Amino acid sequence: MASSIRSNCRKIVAIGRNYADHIKELNNAAPKQPFFFLKPPSSILLPGQGPILRPSGVSLHYEVELGLVMGKGLRNLDPQDEETALSSIGGYLVSIDMTARNVQDEAKKKGLPWSIAKGFDTFLPVSSYIPKAKIPNPHKADLWLSLNDQLRQNDSTELMIFRIPRILSDISRVMSLEPGDIVLTGTPKGVGEVKTGDKLKAGIRVDGKDINEGAIDVTVADSPSAYKFGEW
């Protein structure tokens, strides 16, 4: 099942700035509607296929998120149609949206796209597929992430600014969502930098109990790529 996550995914749509405290910690403006960007499926790092590769000159940050794996196609979804929105989800996964923060900051300053900051190979470690029944209510689960066994992120998905039906509606009015697509729902506060040799663990709890399929355990290593960040 894990290998099919990547092979069945045609696009990854990631929601930005969907937790208020995370917006504050990065000094960003709060969005008036869901704001999203794309990550390539080639960035997916399946369980057991680590490490995360840190490109030369990159300040690499972690962002734990709940991922939706689409089970049905969606187009022009009504934001009030919660039943259709939730029934379109095939299952879930935990993900770590790795971000080249200095690359992103440089692009923002110059008004350039920041796909590079999100799109490197290995920049989306994911857990195993989580059956839908394991998360009865995706708005009542706790995401957590530790860096070198120190807890850094730990918040409930009920803190999302935009809930899942609104997220899926706004995306589906722009681009059709297809079975196998992954939607990342945003990260709570506590994001930070990782260095070579660091270990990241992440997971999800429902009613205080960890879901085994949602575990991520991955290390960070230097990338062998010839890429090196420099000012544009």
C-alpha positions as CSV (number, residue, x, y, z in Angstrom):
1,M,0.0,0.0,0.0
2,A,2.8,2.4,0.8
3,S,4.4,2.2,-2.6
4,S,1.0,2.9,-4.3
5,I,0.8,6.3,-2.5
6,R,3.4,7.7,-4.8
7,S,2.5,5.7,-7.9
8,N,-1.1,6.8,-7.7
9,C,-0.5,10.4,-7.0
10,R,-0.7,12.9,-9.9
11,K,-0.4,16.0,-7.8
12,I,0.1,17.2,-4.3
13,V,-1.9,20.3,-3.3
14,A,-0.7,21.9,0.0
15,I,-2.6,24.5,2.0
16,G,-0.5,27.3,3.4
17,R,-1.1,29.3,6.6
18,N,-4.0,27.3,8.0
19,Y,-3.1,27.5,11.7
20,A,-3.1,31.0,13.3
21,D,-0.1,30.5,15.6
22,H,2.0,29.2,12.7
23,I,1.1,32.4,10.7
24,K,2.3,34.4,13.7
25,E,5.6,32.6,14.1
26,L,6.6,33.3,10.5
27,N,5.2,36.9,10.6
28,N,2.9,36.2,7.6
29,A,-0.4,37.8,6.8
30,A,-3.5,35.7,7.6
31,P,-5.3,34.6,4.4
32,K,-8.9,35.5,3.7
33,Q,-9.4,32.3,1.8
34,P,-7.5,29.0,1.5
35,F,-4.1,29.6,-0.1
36,F,-2.5,26.6,-1.8
37,F,0.6,25.6,-3.8
38,L,1.8,22.4,-5.4
39,K,4.5,19.9,-4.6
40,P,5.7,17.3,-7.1
41,P,5.0,13.6,-6.5
42,S,8.7,13.1,-6.9
43,S,9.2,14.8,-3.6
44,I,7.4,12.0,-1.7
45,L,9.7,10.0,0.6
46,L,8.0,6.7,1.5
47,P,8.5,4.9,4.8
48,G,11.9,3.2,5.1
49,Q,13.3,5.1,2.0
50,G,15.0,7.9,3.9
51,P,17.0,9.9,4.6
52,I,15.8,13.4,3.8
53,L,18.4,15.0,1.6
54,R,19.4,18.6,2.5
55,P,20.7,20.5,-0.5
56,S,23.9,22.6,-0.2
57,G,23.3,26.0,1.3
58,V,19.7,25.3,2.2
59,S,18.1,26.2,5.6
60,L,15.8,23.2,5.9
61,H,12.6,23.4,7.9
62,Y,10.1,20.8,9.0
63,E,6.3,21.2,9.0
64,V,4.1,18.3,10.1
65,E,0.7,18.0,8.4
66,L,-2.3,15.8,8.0
67,G,-2.6,14.6,4.4
68,L,-5.8,13.6,2.7
69,V,-5.5,10.8,0.1
70,M,-8.4,11.3,-2.4
71,G,-10.5,8.3,-3.0
72,K,-12.9,10.0,-5.5
73,G,-12.7,12.8,-8.0
74,L,-14.0,16.3,-7.1
75,R,-14.8,19.2,-9.2
76,N,-16.7,22.5,-8.2
77,L,-17.5,21.2,-4.8
78,D,-20.0,23.3,-2.8
79,P,-18.2,24.4,0.4
80,Q,-21.3,23.6,2.4
81,D,-21.4,20.0,1.2
82,E,-19.5,18.4,4.0
83,E,-20.9,14.9,3.3
84,T,-19.5,14.8,-0.3
85,A,-16.2,16.4,0.8
86,L,-15.5,13.8,3.5
87,S,-16.8,10.9,1.5
88,S,-14.3,11.8,-1.3
89,I,-11.4,11.1,1.0
90,G,-10.1,7.6,0.6
91,G,-7.7,7.6,3.6
92,Y,-5.1,9.7,5.4
93,L,-1.4,10.0,6.0
94,V,1.0,12.0,8.2
95,S,3.5,14.1,6.2
96,I,6.4,16.4,6.8
97,D,6.4,19.3,4.4
98,M,10.1,20.0,4.2
99,T,10.8,23.6,3.1
100,A,14.0,25.3,2.0
101,R,13.2,28.4,4.1
102,N,16.0,30.7,2.8
103,V,15.1,29.8,-0.8
104,Q,11.5,30.5,-0.1
105,D,12.3,33.8,1.6
106,E,14.5,34.9,-1.2
107,A,11.8,34.1,-3.8
108,K,9.1,36.0,-1.8
109,K,11.3,39.1,-1.6
110,K,11.7,39.2,-5.3
111,G,8.2,38.2,-6.2
112,L,9.3,34.9,-7.8
113,P,7.6,31.5,-7.5
114,W,8.9,29.3,-4.7
115,S,8.3,25.9,-6.2
116,I,12.0,25.1,-5.7
117,A,11.7,25.6,-1.9
118,K,9.1,22.9,-1.7
119,G,10.0,20.6,-4.5
120,F,13.3,18.9,-3.9
121,D,13.4,15.1,-4.0
122,T,12.7,13.7,-0.5
123,F,11.0,16.9,0.7
124,L,7.8,15.1,1.6
125,P,8.3,12.2,4.0
126,V,5.0,10.4,4.5
127,S,3.7,7.7,6.8
128,S,2.0,4.6,5.8
129,Y,-1.6,4.8,4.5
130,I,-4.0,5.3,7.3
131,P,-7.4,3.7,6.8
132,K,-10.3,6.1,7.0
133,A,-11.8,4.3,10.0
134,K,-8.8,5.1,12.1
135,I,-9.6,8.8,12.0
136,P,-13.4,9.1,12.4
137,N,-13.2,12.9,12.5
138,P,-10.2,14.5,10.8
139,H,-10.9,17.8,12.7
140,K,-10.3,16.1,16.0
141,A,-6.8,14.5,15.9
142,D,-3.5,15.6,17.3
143,L,-0.4,16.0,15.1
144,W,3.0,15.9,16.7
145,L,6.6,16.0,15.6
146,S,9.9,15.6,17.5
147,L,13.4,16.7,16.6
148,N,16.1,14.5,18.2
149,D,13.4,13.2,20.6
150,Q,12.5,16.7,21.7
151,L,8.8,17.5,21.0
152,R,8.5,20.6,18.7
153,Q,5.0,20.4,17.3
154,N,1.9,19.2,19.1
155,D,-1.5,20.6,18.2
156,S,-5.0,19.5,17.3
157,T,-6.4,19.6,13.8
158,E,-9.5,21.4,15.2
159,L,-7.3,24.5,15.1
160,M,-7.4,24.7,11.3
161,I,-8.6,28.1,10.1
162,F,-10.2,26.5,7.0
163,R,-11.8,23.1,7.5
164,I,-11.6,20.3,5.1
165,P,-14.8,20.9,3.1
166,R,-13.8,24.5,2.4
167,I,-10.3,23.4,1.5
168,L,-11.5,20.8,-1.0
169,S,-14.1,23.2,-2.4
170,D,-11.6,26.0,-3.1
171,I,-9.1,23.6,-4.7
172,S,-11.8,21.8,-6.8
173,R,-13.0,25.1,-8.2
174,V,-9.6,25.7,-9.7
175,M,-8.3,22.2,-10.6
176,S,-10.1,18.9,-10.5
177,L,-9.0,16.6,-7.7
178,E,-8.5,13.0,-8.8
179,P,-8.3,9.7,-7.0
180,G,-4.8,9.3,-5.5
181,D,-4.1,13.0,-5.3
182,I,-2.8,14.2,-1.9
183,V,-4.0,17.3,-0.1
184,L,-1.9,18.7,2.7
185,T,-4.0,20.6,5.2
186,G,-1.4,22.9,6.8
187,T,1.0,22.8,9.8
188,P,0.5,24.0,13.4
189,K,3.0,26.1,15.3
190,G,6.5,25.0,16.2
191,V,8.3,24.7,12.8
192,G,12.0,25.0,12.8
193,E,15.3,24.1,11.2
194,V,17.0,20.7,10.9
195,K,20.7,20.0,10.4
196,T,22.5,17.0,8.8
197,G,22.4,14.1,11.2
198,D,19.2,15.2,12.9
199,K,16.3,12.7,13.4
200,L,12.7,13.6,12.9
201,K,9.8,11.6,14.3
202,A,6.1,12.4,13.7
203,G,2.7,10.9,14.2
204,I,-1.0,11.4,14.9
205,R,-3.1,10.6,17.9
206,V,-6.9,10.1,18.1
207,D,-8.4,10.1,21.6
208,G,-4.9,10.2,23.0
209,K,-3.7,7.1,21.3
210,D,-1.1,7.0,18.5
211,I,-2.1,5.5,15.2
212,N,0.6,3.0,14.2
213,E,0.2,3.6,10.5
214,G,0.8,7.3,11.0
215,A,4.4,7.0,12.3
216,I,7.3,8.7,10.6
217,D,10.9,8.1,11.6
218,V,13.5,9.6,9.3
219,T,17.0,11.2,9.5
220,V,18.6,14.2,7.6
221,A,21.6,13.8,5.4
222,D,23.6,15.9,2.9
223,S,22.3,15.8,-0.6
224,P,24.7,14.5,-3.3
225,S,23.0,16.9,-5.8
226,A,25.1,19.5,-7.6
227,Y,22.5,22.1,-6.6
228,K,23.8,24.9,-4.3
229,F,21.6,27.8,-3.2
230,G,22.8,31.2,-4.1
231,E,21.1,34.6,-4.3
232,W,19.0,35.0,-7.5
